[in-house]
Amino acid sequence: DFLCISLVNGFTQLRYNLGDRTVILQTLQKVHANGSTWHSLSAGRVGNEGYLDLDGINVTRKASPGMNALDTHSDFFVGGVSSLNLVNPMAIENEPTGFTGCIREIVINNRELNLTVTDPKGGANIGDCDGTDCGYTVCKNNGTCQVGNSGFSCSCPKEWTGIRCEQSIHCSQSMCGSHALCIPQPSSFSYTCACALGWTGKYCDNKIRFYIAKFVGNSYIKYTDPFYGKRDLQYSRLSLNFTTNQTEGLIAWMGKSEDEDNDFLAIGLANGTLKVVINLGERISVPLMHRKYFTCSDGRWHFITVVQNQTCIKAYLDEELILFEDIDPQRKYTALNYGGICYFGGFEIGRKVNIVTTGLFQKEFIGKIKDVVLFQDSKKIPLMKAEGYNIHDGNSEH
């Protein structure tokens, strides 16, 4: 299998093979080879249906029955390959040759690749493209870059300031302490401080300890499991106590949540009822819903345990078995490759739950969580030692 974008006789070509045949798309117009025109190229496929867009002019290829997954485990190459005989002869029309020119802002599956010296795994014979200190996106937030005698300077839009226009004017005089992030609030010409785990107060300068974590709706905890490498991922288990009076919210998400291919086990509330969703690698997640409504949104403590035994899923609520399902009797995928990452209550600041979970859950959790146990561990997760923001001490209240 392969997916390849190349220049052929002045046209841009996309070729891909998902295991049965090679599909070829070519742009309608030629690329300007004057060395000074930037082109915007978008290419990809949905299943085996391909698209290629050069500067807004789109070419598509309708899908025909056949393979629809790209199975590649190779590195991702830009501009050339380490050895030209690695290139599949069907991937390019003529003899393979390296690219000469400039490339910037590569986005793969909604994630930007940083074309810096340190980020790629390797490379050779790469130079700076525009030859100035300005480069690409040196000035953030639509600032414009000017080259001066001593480097570059940015002129910033009115909402932004700083050497690279990276700081909101609402945060330039902020009182947020060293354990806080300043979150601009442009509508009220002010800011709020988001407190790192273990700190609270308006400016995040009061130290707290807790074993019950209180979530207020813009909170999250991200825990990295130190024993991930030793886990038997065919037999996962997550249990915790929670209390809330809300009918919507993401309680826990075991998984990296970086892109749609990541495995996950998720627990949350939807319409006041418990919802468990598991993805072991199929991309089609299977939501399992508890039948009884509004049993969890009553402000009382509830104990939930979700057990994955290969493709069999069991969920216990207050020690009563409420869900029992075999999500894939074919046993195609049987392991929960969660990457050792567990989120509680939500995701990092700026990442909305309904977007990250593609609508599986609507909101961040508001309520309290305690006594989180992974697998059959004898000790609870030390929530204080994780990463997170806007977590309050839930011990002091009922």
Secondary structure as the mmCIF struct_conf table of DSSP 4:
data_model
#
loop_
_struct_conf.conf_type_id
_struct_conf.id
_struct_conf.beg_label_comp_id
_struct_conf.beg_label_asym_id
_struct_conf.beg_label_seq_id
_struct_conf.end_label_comp_id
_struct_conf.end_label_asym_id
_struct_conf.end_label_seq_id
STRN STRN1 PHE A 2 VAL A 8
TURN_TY1_P TURN_TY1_P1 ASN A 9 GLY A 10
STRN STRN2 PHE A 11 ASN A 17
BEND BEND1 LEU A 18 ASP A 20
STRN STRN3 THR A 22 GLN A 26
BEND BEND2 LEU A 28 GLN A 29
HELX_LH_PP_P HELX_LH_PP_P1 LYS A 30 HIS A 32
BEND BEND3 ASN A 34 SER A 36
STRN STRN4 LEU A 41 VAL A 46
TURN_TY1_P TURN_TY1_P2 GLY A 47 ASN A 48
STRN STRN5 GLU A 49 LEU A 54
TURN_TY1_P TURN_TY1_P3 ASP A 55 GLY A 56
STRN STRN6 ILE A 57 ARG A 61
BEND BEND4 PRO A 65 GLY A 66
BEND BEND5 SER A 74 SER A 74
HELX_LH_PP_P HELX_LH_PP_P2 ASP A 75 PHE A 76
BEND BEND6 VAL A 78 GLY A 80
BEND BEND7 SER A 82 SER A 83
HELX_RH_3T_P HELX_RH_3T_P1 LEU A 84 LEU A 86
BEND BEND8 VAL A 87 VAL A 87
HELX_RH_3T_P HELX_RH_3T_P2 PRO A 89 ALA A 91
BEND BEND9 GLU A 93 GLU A 95
BEND BEND10 GLY A 101 GLY A 101
STRN STRN7 ILE A 106 ILE A 108
TURN_TY1_P TURN_TY1_P4 ASN A 109 ASN A 110
STRN STRN8 ARG A 111 LEU A 113
BEND BEND11 THR A 116 LYS A 121
BEND BEND12 ASN A 125 ASN A 125
BEND BEND13 CYS A 129 ASP A 130
BEND BEND14 THR A 132 ASP A 133
BEND BEND15 TYR A 136 THR A 137
BEND BEND16 CYS A 139 CYS A 139
TURN_TY1_P TURN_TY1_P5 ASN A 141 ASN A 142
STRN STRN9 THR A 144 GLY A 148
TURN_TY1_P TURN_TY1_P6 ASN A 149 SER A 150
STRN STRN10 GLY A 151 SER A 155
TURN_TY1_P TURN_TY1_P7 LYS A 158 GLU A 159
STRN STRN11 TRP A 160 THR A 161
BEND BEND17 GLY A 162 GLY A 162
TURN_TY1_P TURN_TY1_P8 ILE A 163 ARG A 164
BEND BEND18 CYS A 165 CYS A 165
STRN STRN12 GLN A 167 SER A 168
HELX_RH_3T_P HELX_RH_3T_P3 ILE A 169 CYS A 171
TURN_TY1_P TURN_TY1_P9 SER A 172 GLN A 173
TURN_TY1_P TURN_TY1_P10 SER A 178 HIS A 179
STRN STRN13 ALA A 180 GLN A 185
HELX_RH_3T_P HELX_RH_3T_P4 PRO A 186 SER A 188
TURN_TY1_P TURN_TY1_P11 PHE A 189 PHE A 189
STRN STRN14 SER A 190 CYS A 195
STRN STRN15 ALA A 196 ALA A 196
TURN_TY1_P TURN_TY1_P12 LEU A 197 GLY A 198
STRN STRN16 TRP A 199 THR A 200
BEND BEND19 GLY A 201 GLY A 201
TURN_TY1_P TURN_TY1_P13 LYS A 202 TYR A 203
BEND BEND20 CYS A 204 CYS A 204
STRN STRN17 ASN A 206 LYS A 207
BEND BEND21 TYR A 211 ILE A 212
STRN STRN18 ALA A 213 THR A 224
TURN_TY1_P TURN_TY1_P14 PRO A 226 PHE A 227
HELX_RH_3T_P HELX_RH_3T_P5 TYR A 228 LYS A 230
TURN_TY1_P TURN_TY1_P15 LEU A 233 GLN A 234
STRN STRN19 TYR A 235 THR A 243
BEND BEND22 ASN A 245 ASN A 245
BEND BEND23 THR A 247 THR A 247
STRN STRN20 GLY A 249 MET A 254
BEND BEND24 GLY A 255 GLY A 255
BEND BEND25 GLU A 258 ASP A 259
TURN_TY1_P TURN_TY1_P16 GLU A 260 ASP A 261
BEND BEND26 ASN A 262 ASN A 262
STRN STRN21 PHE A 264 ALA A 270
TURN_TY1_P TURN_TY1_P17 ASN A 271 GLY A 272
STRN STRN22 THR A 273 ASN A 279
BEND BEND27 LEU A 280 ILE A 284
STRN STRN23 VAL A 286 MET A 289
BEND BEND28 ARG A 291 LYS A 292
TURN_TY1_P TURN_TY1_P18 TYR A 293 PHE A 294
BEND BEND29 THR A 295 CYS A 296
BEND BEND30 ASP A 298 ARG A 300
STRN STRN24 HIS A 302 ASN A 309
TURN_TY1_P TURN_TY1_P19 GLN A 310 THR A 311
STRN STRN25 CYS A 312 LEU A 317
TURN_TY1_P TURN_TY1_P20 ASP A 318 GLU A 319
STRN STRN26 GLU A 320 ASP A 326
BEND BEND31 ILE A 327 ILE A 327
TURN_TY1_P TURN_TY1_P21 PRO A 329 GLN A 330
BEND BEND32 LYS A 332 LYS A 332
TURN_TY1_P TURN_TY1_P22 GLY A 339 GLY A 340
STRN STRN27 ILE A 341 PHE A 344
BEND BEND33 GLY A 345 GLY A 346
BEND BEND34 GLU A 348 GLU A 348
TURN_TY1_P TURN_TY1_P23 ILE A 349 GLY A 350
HELX_RH_AL_P HELX_RH_AL_P1 VAL A 353 VAL A 356
TURN_TY1_P TURN_TY1_P24 THR A 357 GLY A 359
BEND BEND35 LEU A 360 PHE A 361
BEND BEND36 LYS A 363 LYS A 363
STRN STRN28 GLU A 364 GLU A 364
STRN STRN29 ILE A 366 LEU A 374
TURN_TY1_P TURN_TY1_P25 PHE A 375 GLN A 376
BEND BEND37 SER A 378 LYS A 379
HELX_RH_3T_P HELX_RH_3T_P6 LEU A 383 LYS A 385
BEND BEND38 ALA A 386 ALA A 386
STRN STRN30 GLU A 387 ASP A 393
BEND BEND39 ASN A 395 SER A 396
#
